[in-house]
Each structure stands twice: as structure tokens, then as C-alpha cells.
Amino acid sequence: SSGINAEYGAEITTELSKYKDRAIVGSVYLVCLFGMIPFYVLHSEDGTTMTTLSQFLSALLSICCMILLGFADDVLNLRWRHKLILPTVASLPILMVYYVTYNNTYIVT
């Protein structure tokens, strides 16, 4: 009789495990993508391996920021005005690579 409701504690544990599962799935996705980059870059037939590598890494950094936003939103219940800041910051690596590669865009096939 310590004043703690057991049902409330179970509810919090269930919610945190749901958030943890989402973070684990996102982390596994990023690890798989990071693991595939060397195979693509080493077997690239064109001579622009550093450009390709920088494009992939900037995309992965943006995906990582979005996973962080999702996790932070689940755990902290962010307000909508705070949710607007993180996607803006997350798009900066892609925009910088776009600027550095002389405004060229390619569709990866």
C-alpha cells in the first residue's frame, strides 16, 4: 500500500516498450543501410565515388534525424511548433550536398 497504482505502472511500461521497439527497428534499418554503402560504392562503375558517398551519407544523416524526431515525439510529446524545427535541420545535409555537387540531381536506379 505504497500509493502507487500497479495498473498505471504497467501502462507506462507498455508505452515505453512500444517506443523502444520503434527505436530498435529504426536503428536496425540504419545499420543495414550503413552496411550496404561500401558494396555500392566499391562496385560503382563511374568515377564519382566520393560524390556518391557524400550523397548517401547525407541521406542517412537525414533519416537518422527523422528517427530521432519520431522517438523524441513519442517520449516527450513535442508540440507542433517544435516538430517544424527538426525536419528543417534534418534537410540541411541534403541541401549542402546539393549545393556542393553544383546543383545536380540524379535518380538512383
N, C-alpha and C positions, 0 to 999 in steps of 0.2 A: 504494500500500500504506500508506494513512494510518490504517488500523484502523477505518474507517467502512464498514459493510456497506451496499452500494448497494440491496439489496432492502429493508432496513429503512427507508432514506430514502424510497424510492418508496412504501412502505406509509404512512408518515406524511403524505406529500404527498397521497395519495389520500384519507386520512381527513380532512385539513384542507379539501380541496376539497369533500368531501361536506358538511361543516359550513358552509362558506362558501355553498354552494348553498342550504341551508336558510335561512340568514340573508338571502340576497338575495331569496328567494321571500317571506319574511315582511315584508321591507322594502317590496317592491313592493305587497303586499297592503295594508299600512298607508298607503302613498302613494295608492293608489286610493281607499281609504275616506276619507282626508282630502280628496281631490279631489272626492268626491261630497257632502260635507256642505253646502257653500254652495248647491248646487242644491236639496237637500231643504229647507233652512231658508228660502231665499228664496221657494220655491214652497209653503211651508206655509200652509194656509188658516186655521188657528187663530191666536190672538194670543199663543201661548206659545212664541215662537221662542227666547227665552233659556233657558227651561226645557228645551226640546228640544235646543238646542245643548249645554247642560251635560250632558245625559244622553248624547249621542253622544260628547262629548269624554271623559267618564269611562269609557265603554265602550272607546274607543280606547286610553286610557291603560292600562286593564287588559289589553287584548290585547297592547299593546307590552311590558308587564311579563312576560307569559307567553312571548312570543317571546324576550325576554332570558333567561328561565329555561331555555327549551329550548336556546338557544345555550350558555349557561353550563354546563348539564348535559352537553352533548356535548363541550365543550372541557375542562372541569375535572373531569368525573366526580364530581359532587357526591354526598354521602351523603344518604340518605333524610331524615334529620332537618333537613338544610339545605333540602331541597326542600319541606318543610312551611312554612317561613317565607315564601318568596316568594309563593306563592298567597294567603297571608293578607294580606300587604302589598298585593298587586295588587287585592284585593277592596275595599280601603278607599275608592277614589274612587267606586265604585258605591254603597257603603253611605252615603257622605257625601251624594251626590245624592239618594238615597232619603230620608235624614233631612231634608234641606233642602226637598224638594218635598212635605213634610207626609205622608210615608209613602204616597204614591200610586204605584201601579204601572200601567203600560199595556203592552199588547201592540202592537208596531209592526207595522202591516199595510201 
